[in-house]
Amino acid sequence: MKPKEINIKNRRATFDYEIVDTFTAGLVLTGTEIKSIREGHASLVDTFCYVSSEGEVWVKNMNIAQYFYGSYNNHEARRDRKLLLTRREIARLSKEGSVPGYTIVPLRLFINDRGLAKLVVGIARGKKEYDKRQAIKEREDKRQLARMMHK
């Protein structure tokens, strides 16, 4: 039996930001957190990443719901979680994330072939209001075209 495909996306990030570069990072999780992610009970809404003064990358405000079958040692739902990246990737994130107007945002949370939770983070630049309107217009045009094709 094939396990359920987990692919949790941050749709708001691609709407609010223009993604410049992406990295795939591992996550430091507890037992109940990975079980909850495998059930699909996680959310990337209002989530962001930062590089600490010790040179570690952390994801803040990521919601992983408490495991339903968990006991007294269940995890906190919105705690900061450490990301696992190479030293070179951390240096690049630190350098580009500190530039004004740029930020580090989580884009996608998934389980890889080996059963490990991975988080795709991106260096992003905030979109202006007219860029967002353009994205909405393009999306509406695609929908309209798809409707015409099905008639």
C-alpha positions as CSV (number, residue, x, y, z in Angstrom):
1,M,0.0,0.0,0.0
2,K,1.4,3.4,-1.0
3,P,1.5,6.0,1.7
4,K,-0.6,9.2,1.4
5,E,1.3,11.9,-0.6
6,I,1.9,14.9,1.6
7,N,2.4,18.2,-0.2
8,I,1.5,21.3,1.9
9,K,1.9,24.5,0.0
10,N,2.1,28.2,1.0
11,R,-0.1,29.7,-1.7
12,R,0.0,33.1,-0.2
13,A,3.8,33.3,-0.5
14,T,3.7,33.0,-4.3
15,F,1.0,35.7,-4.5
16,D,2.7,38.2,-2.1
17,Y,6.3,37.6,-3.1
18,E,8.4,37.1,-6.2
19,I,10.6,34.0,-5.6
20,V,14.2,34.6,-6.5
21,D,15.8,31.4,-5.4
22,T,14.8,28.2,-3.6
23,F,16.5,25.7,-1.2
24,T,15.3,22.3,0.2
25,A,15.9,21.9,3.9
26,G,15.4,19.2,6.4
27,L,13.5,19.8,9.7
28,V,14.4,19.0,13.3
29,L,11.1,17.5,14.6
30,T,9.8,15.5,17.5
31,G,8.0,12.1,17.1
32,T,4.5,13.5,17.4
33,E,5.3,16.3,15.0
34,I,6.3,14.0,12.1
35,K,3.3,11.8,12.8
36,S,1.0,14.8,12.6
37,I,2.7,15.9,9.3
38,R,2.2,12.5,7.8
39,E,-1.5,12.8,8.5
40,G,-1.5,16.2,6.7
41,H,-2.2,18.3,9.8
42,A,0.3,21.2,9.1
43,S,0.0,24.7,7.8
44,L,2.4,27.3,6.4
45,V,0.1,30.3,6.7
46,D,1.9,33.4,8.2
47,T,5.2,31.5,8.4
48,F,8.6,32.9,7.8
49,C,12.3,32.0,8.3
50,Y,15.2,33.8,9.9
51,V,18.9,33.2,10.4
52,S,19.9,33.4,14.1
53,S,23.1,35.0,15.5
54,E,24.6,31.5,15.9
55,G,24.3,30.9,12.1
56,E,21.3,28.6,12.3
57,V,18.1,28.9,10.2
58,W,14.8,28.7,12.0
59,V,11.2,28.6,10.8
60,K,8.8,30.6,12.9
61,N,5.1,30.3,13.3
62,M,4.7,27.1,11.4
63,N,1.6,25.3,12.7
64,I,1.8,21.5,13.1
65,A,-1.4,20.4,14.9
66,Q,-1.0,18.3,18.0
67,Y,-1.0,14.6,17.3
68,F,-4.5,13.2,18.0
69,Y,-3.2,10.0,19.6
70,G,-0.4,11.8,21.5
71,S,0.0,11.5,25.2
72,Y,1.1,14.0,27.9
73,N,4.4,14.7,25.9
74,N,2.7,16.0,22.8
75,H,4.4,19.0,21.0
76,E,3.6,22.7,21.0
77,A,1.7,23.5,17.8
78,R,3.5,26.8,16.8
79,R,7.1,26.4,18.2
80,D,10.2,27.5,16.3
81,R,11.8,24.7,14.4
82,K,15.4,24.4,13.2
83,L,16.1,23.9,9.5
84,L,19.0,21.7,8.3
85,L,21.0,23.3,5.5
86,T,24.6,23.2,4.5
87,R,27.0,25.9,5.7
88,R,27.2,27.4,2.2
89,E,23.4,27.5,1.9
90,I,23.1,29.2,5.3
91,A,25.7,31.8,4.4
92,R,23.8,32.6,1.1
93,L,20.4,32.8,2.9
94,S,21.9,35.1,5.6
95,K,23.5,37.4,3.0
96,E,20.5,37.6,0.7
97,G,17.9,37.6,3.5
98,S,19.5,40.7,5.1
99,V,19.1,42.8,2.0
100,P,16.2,45.3,2.4
101,G,13.1,44.2,0.7
102,Y,14.0,40.5,0.7
103,T,12.8,37.8,3.1
104,I,13.0,34.1,3.5
105,V,9.7,32.3,3.2
106,P,8.7,28.6,3.4
107,L,7.0,27.5,0.1
108,R,6.2,23.8,0.5
109,L,6.3,21.1,3.1
110,F,6.6,17.5,1.9
111,I,7.7,14.0,2.8
112,N,10.4,12.6,0.6
113,D,11.0,9.0,-0.7
114,R,12.8,8.0,2.5
115,G,10.0,9.3,4.8
116,L,11.7,12.5,5.9
117,A,10.0,15.8,6.2
118,K,11.5,18.5,3.9
119,L,10.7,22.2,3.7
120,V,11.3,24.2,0.5
121,V,12.3,27.7,1.4
122,G,12.7,30.6,-1.0
123,I,14.4,34.0,-1.0
124,A,11.6,36.3,-1.9
125,R,11.1,39.9,-2.9
126,G,7.8,41.6,-2.0
127,K,5.5,42.3,-4.9
128,K,4.0,45.7,-5.5
129,E,0.2,46.1,-5.6
130,Y,0.1,46.4,-9.4
131,D,2.1,43.1,-9.7
132,K,-0.6,41.4,-7.6
133,R,-3.3,42.8,-9.8
134,Q,-1.5,41.5,-12.9
135,A,-1.3,38.0,-11.3
136,I,-5.0,38.1,-10.6
137,K,-5.7,39.2,-14.2
138,E,-3.6,36.4,-15.6
139,R,-5.3,33.8,-13.4
140,E,-8.7,35.0,-14.5
141,D,-7.7,34.9,-18.2
142,K,-6.5,31.3,-17.7
143,R,-9.8,30.3,-16.1
144,Q,-11.7,32.0,-18.9
145,L,-9.7,30.2,-21.5
146,A,-10.2,26.8,-19.8
147,R,-14.0,27.4,-19.7
148,M,-14.0,28.2,-23.4
149,M,-12.1,25.0,-24.2
150,H,-14.6,22.8,-22.2
151,K,-17.7,24.2,-23.9
